[in-house]
Amino acid sequence: MTKVFLEMDGDIEILALDSGRKALPLILKGGYDVIVSDYQMPEMSGIDLLKALKNKGNDVPFILFTGKGREEVAMEAINNGADFYIQKGGNPSVQFQELKNAIFKLAQKRATEIMLREREEKLRLLTDNMTDIVFEIDTKGNVKYVCPSVKAILGHDAASLIGKNALVWVHTEDREMVRQQFMRIASGECENRAKIVCRFMIASNKYLWLETIGKAIRGKDGLPTGFVLSSRDVTDRIEAEAARLDSERKYQNIIDNANDEFLIVDQGGKILEANKVASRLLGFSHKELIGMDIKAVETGSKSDRSLQVQTQSMKENVSIVETCHLAKDGRTIPVEVSCTPINLAGQPANLLIVRNISERKEVERQLRNSERLLNQTQRAAQIGGYYLDLVNGTASWTEEAYRLCGLDPFKVGQEDDNYMKLGLPWGRETFSEAWWTIPDRNTEFDFVYMLVVPNSGLRHLRNRGRLELDDEGNVKGIFGTIMDVTYLRATESRLQENQRLLDELEKASRIASFRINWVRKVHHFSDEIYRILGLKPEEDMPYRDMFELVHPDDLVRYQESMKLIKLGKEEVDIEFRVIRRDGSIVSLKSRVRPDKGPHGEVEGIYGSITDVTDRIMAEQAVRLAEIKIALMGDITRSDISRKIKTLNGYLQMALNRSHDPVIRELMAKARTTTRSIDQKIMFNEDYLNLGQTRPKWIKLDESCHSAMSKLDLGTVKVNIDLQNYEVLADPMLEKVFYKLVENSLLHGGTLSTVTISSRLTASGLVVTIQDNGRGISSGDRKKLFNWEFRGRRGHSLHLVAEVLRLSGISIQETGHDGSGSRFEISIPSGLFRERAVLGPGEQVRAPAAI
């Protein structure tokens, strides 16, 4: 059903499997955007699948979609890395739509994260392979990062510069100038960036001239936290410029502007003169450039624009255009060309000042990428940003801010009215009035409001930001962010309702919950714990630890249980008493589990506490009553047994003295009756002893042989083949064998053989007692173990069934009419084990069936 609904629109492709174990290898192969798993599945639960994926390092988003509504299931899912927990139930359409929305949201988020990682790697590759040197230093001048090209240019290993002050390598004569330039950048005097040319010591202790573009990195408070520097080796250029200053005064203007490419061309486009920058930039020698047609350095379709520049320069006196130059090696160089008409030796010509704008274009590209990355990041996080200019009545939104308010960022203009109506629940005047009601106008604002969004309904939006003040303290603008917290609000509401229901359930069931984290120093106690401890829920918990409450007689046992938890035991059950504030004593039963940290270390405990005072008191009353009944029974049985023995003595004396056959017959019947009464008293004693002793491991063969030794078997042969098994049962197990074989002797007719054997089955161990007598009819078989069945015989077999039942063992008669009786005793796994046959120096093996 889930697969049908999600594939209904054709925008999701589903692979449905009925087992987490089948899904695991397929997921690890890759190719899936989101995993939706049930909690309870064959072979592997949803939580086990989640754990297996996380252990393998798989980061595919995971949604637990299950009908298990317990809070611990949700907590376990989230703690193990699930991205969403969605509970089945309610309206199927709404439920599946919620699941579909979660799938789309996680898929988009993961795609964005993958794209961001790829972009970061590309940026790293760019900086690592560029020919310039990129530095990052802190405000003290210490190097935090330098790209690998520093080795080729300066001879220093990048690692050797990290953590050291960059001024150490700057020439001593240039240090003060460099320091002053960074102060200007930090203060904003040079619009946050500046160009610095200084001498820098290389590995051979010589100096190179570096041209450095510096830019300040500023924190949210506007203060600089460091600087990014792009340095280029301009030693050749500096030295060439100095040489030209000394030798070629006529080219003073060109040399003074040597950062740019200077070309003088005639009206036909032939290059008459060029500076060294042009040679270096284009890759042609000065000799090659002289006489070259300007079209040779233009890029194909752009060549017409150079002619346009020349034409316009003559008509308009000056023209500036952007085009591209083609270097000798085929590189395309973006340039800005300024064309000015000049007179050269009486002939009209054009002075072309060509500026390499590669860096600017790169910065513009990076800026576009940053803006796109910002929009994509905000889209993934569902956080929009805005700036509201209250003075000029304008507003600037990010694309996500538009979307959160239900607007298309490419169709709606950024006017103040649109923003005020849709982005905030007030107009400009209303906001200004509200601002004056805030006591501290420097306080940042943070509030949640509701907004009806077209096609989306009611949304809860969280608006956080700060107010921008002018010099007089008046509000002139607002910086802020908008975040969609609709789902968060709904989740909080559900959690509150679940907590309320949990409190009601705990109150009704008298089972309390708690969580104590020693590392994080946080704790949670449900209201029921306060009631159990005789406190009010609104009180602060007056006890720092449970040790303060535990009864002194139970303290050692309680401390030992806590040690087991700290040593890694997953669950401990303990009963103990506490002394409440009013002095009363309450008996409690607690199930405690370890509260583990992210690395599996025990940080605290959590669990449940139940008030078992009433149960303990009832059990004590029952034990006292059992003791009294047992005592009265012993006294009564002993007294009756003595009286019967005395009566039997008198009857025997009377029988010996009387020769009247009628009287002797009556005397014999009286003796038979007294023996029957004595046997019933003995049976009563056996029955009362049932369950009075804890089960213990009993050797089957030894117990059976002991029972047979107490029977008068006559000519009947008993074959015993019980192998080396032990059974965890009531110590009265021997009476079971006794009573069953006695039953065969008394009621089996002319039997000659009884066989007692054992065999292993899929469900456990079966012990069989079979004879070759006349058997038991099908009518008697159904009521064989009833108390009322045929007097003493029913009592004996009822006792057999009760002894076995108390040990968790069952018995049935499986024989056939006329072919002997057959009793099968079924012992389940866990209640039997194979007894090892030990050799010299060997030890008992661990139970195989437990």
Secondary structure, 3 states (H helix, E strand, C coil): CHHHHHCCCCCCCCCCCCCHHHHHHHHHHCCCCCEEECCCCCCCCHHHHHHHHHHCCCCCCEEEEECCCCHHHHHHHHHCCCCEEEECCCCHHHHHHHHHHHHHHHHHHHHHHHHHHHHHHHHHHHHHHCCCEEEEECCCCEEEEECCHHHHHHCCCHHHHCCCEHHHHECCCCHHHHHHHHHHHHHCCCCCEEEEEEEEECCCCCEEEEEEEEEEEECCCCCEEEEEEEEEECHHHHHHHHHHHHHCHHHHHHHHCCCCEEEEEECCCEEEEECHHHHHHHCCCHHHHCCCEHHHHECHHHHHHHHHHHHHHHHHCCEEEEEEEECCCCCEEEEEEEEEEEEECCEEEEEEEEEECHHHHHHHHHHHHHHHHHHHHHHHHCEEEEEEECCCCEEEECHHHHHHCCCCCCCCCCEHHHHHHHHCCCCHHHHHHHHHCCCCCCCCEEEEEEEEECCCEEEEEEEEEEEEECCCCCEEEEEEEEEECHHHHHHHHHHHHHHHHHHHHHHHHCEEEEEEECCCCEEEECHHHHHHCCCCCCCCCCCCCHHHCECHHHHHHHHHHHHHHHCCCCCEEEEEEEECCCCCEEEEEEEEEEEECCCCCEEEEEEEEEECHHHHHHHHHHHHHHHHHHHHHHHHHHHHHHHHHHHHHHHHHHHHHCCCHHHHHHHHHHHHHHHHHHHHHHHHHHHHCCCCCCCEEEEHHHHHHHHHHCCCCCCCEEEEECCCEEEEECCCHHHHHHHHHHHHHHHCCCCCEEEEEEEECCCEEEEEEEECCCCCCHHHHCCCCCCCCCCHHHHHHHHHHHHHHHCCCEEEECCCCCCCCEEEEEEECCCEEECCCCCCCCCCCCCCCC
